[in-house]
Amino acid sequence: MEVPVSVVEREMAVQPFVGQAISVSLDAPESLSDEDANAVFGELFERLHASALGPSGQFWTTLRAGERGTVEVVCCWPTPVEVDDEWCGPQAFAGVLPARTELVATWRPTRGETLPDGATHPAVVALFDAIAGREIDLRDMEVRQTVLGQSEEDYAVEVSVSVETR
């Protein structure tokens, strides 16, 4: 890879959000497509916008354990205020990221650089290299991924973890 990954700490304020999980079988991870996640993000965006609840920033994804033999890809949008369970309905949920210090790795491709199929993303590698150099408890750690930018020619991938909450 020609493109270096930037790893920094940043301070983040409390962030309310809404999310929706997509369950994926561990036996068929390829069954989840970008279009599936985009449909969930689109539906949540439309509901938030129609309710004057934002969204108030960039979306993110994270993974969590699902039922036996599955993992859940969680699609999240930040909101300007906490959202109640009634708004969420049966499929979505509301949460709040606490004020925190995050460790963030950012990868921005240049000159059309692409990743080979099956390769671990360089931002993830850099983030976990940085975590290894610190005394950070990995239990219950949530890795959040955000794609910054709106075109295939100009974007960055950011992965982050909370290293301290306030």
Solvent accessible surface area in square Angstrom, and as a share of the most:
residue,aa,sasa,rsa
1,M,125,0.56
2,E,129,0.58
3,V,17,0.10
4,P,114,0.72
5,V,36,0.21
6,S,60,0.39
7,V,52,0.30
8,V,80,0.46
9,E,87,0.39
10,R,76,0.28
11,E,111,0.50
12,M,63,0.28
13,A,77,0.60
14,V,85,0.49
15,Q,44,0.19
16,P,16,0.10
17,F,23,0.09
18,V,0,0.00
19,G,0,0.00
20,Q,16,0.07
21,A,31,0.24
22,I,29,0.15
23,S,74,0.48
24,V,8,0.05
25,S,44,0.29
26,L,111,0.55
27,D,137,0.71
28,A,32,0.25
29,P,83,0.52
30,E,140,0.63
31,S,76,0.49
32,L,43,0.22
33,S,45,0.29
34,D,110,0.57
35,E,124,0.56
36,D,58,0.30
37,A,16,0.12
38,N,91,0.47
39,A,66,0.51
40,V,19,0.11
41,F,13,0.05
42,G,30,0.29
43,E,88,0.40
44,L,0,0.00
45,F,81,0.34
46,E,121,0.54
47,R,74,0.27
48,L,0,0.00
49,H,123,0.55
50,A,91,0.71
51,S,49,0.32
52,A,90,0.70
53,L,31,0.15
54,G,22,0.22
55,P,28,0.18
56,S,60,0.39
57,G,43,0.41
58,Q,59,0.26
59,F,50,0.21
60,W,18,0.06
61,T,30,0.17
62,T,10,0.06
63,L,116,0.58
64,R,106,0.39
65,A,92,0.71
66,G,25,0.24
67,E,147,0.66
68,R,243,0.89
69,G,39,0.38
70,T,35,0.21
71,V,37,0.21
72,E,36,0.16
73,V,21,0.12
74,V,3,0.02
75,C,0,0.00
76,C,2,0.01
77,W,28,0.10
78,P,7,0.04
79,T,0,0.00
80,P,78,0.49
81,V,80,0.46
82,E,125,0.56
83,V,15,0.09
84,D,91,0.47
85,D,116,0.60
86,E,159,0.71
87,W,45,0.16
88,C,4,0.03
89,G,37,0.35
90,P,142,0.89
91,Q,128,0.57
92,A,10,0.08
93,F,57,0.24
94,A,33,0.25
95,G,21,0.21
96,V,62,0.35
97,L,19,0.09
98,P,55,0.35
99,A,20,0.16
100,R,7,0.03
101,T,11,0.06
102,E,3,0.01
103,L,1,0.00
104,V,3,0.02
105,A,0,0.00
106,T,35,0.20
107,W,2,0.01
108,R,116,0.42
109,P,19,0.12
110,T,62,0.36
111,R,201,0.73
112,G,69,0.67
113,E,37,0.17
114,T,107,0.62
115,L,53,0.26
116,P,85,0.53
117,D,149,0.77
118,G,87,0.84
119,A,49,0.38
120,T,88,0.51
121,H,37,0.17
122,P,20,0.13
123,A,0,0.00
124,V,43,0.25
125,V,72,0.41
126,A,21,0.16
127,L,0,0.00
128,F,79,0.33
129,D,97,0.50
130,A,25,0.20
131,I,6,0.03
132,A,87,0.67
133,G,70,0.67
134,R,99,0.36
135,E,185,0.83
136,I,37,0.19
137,D,86,0.45
138,L,96,0.48
139,R,183,0.67
140,D,151,0.78
141,M,44,0.19
142,E,67,0.30
143,V,44,0.25
144,R,14,0.05
145,Q,73,0.32
146,T,16,0.09
147,V,51,0.29
148,L,57,0.29
149,G,38,0.36
150,Q,161,0.72
151,S,49,0.32
152,E,154,0.69
153,E,153,0.69
154,D,88,0.45
155,Y,54,0.20
156,A,0,0.00
157,V,11,0.07
158,E,20,0.09
159,V,2,0.01
160,S,5,0.03
161,V,0,0.00
162,S,34,0.22
163,V,40,0.23
164,E,103,0.46
165,T,80,0.46
166,R,143,0.52
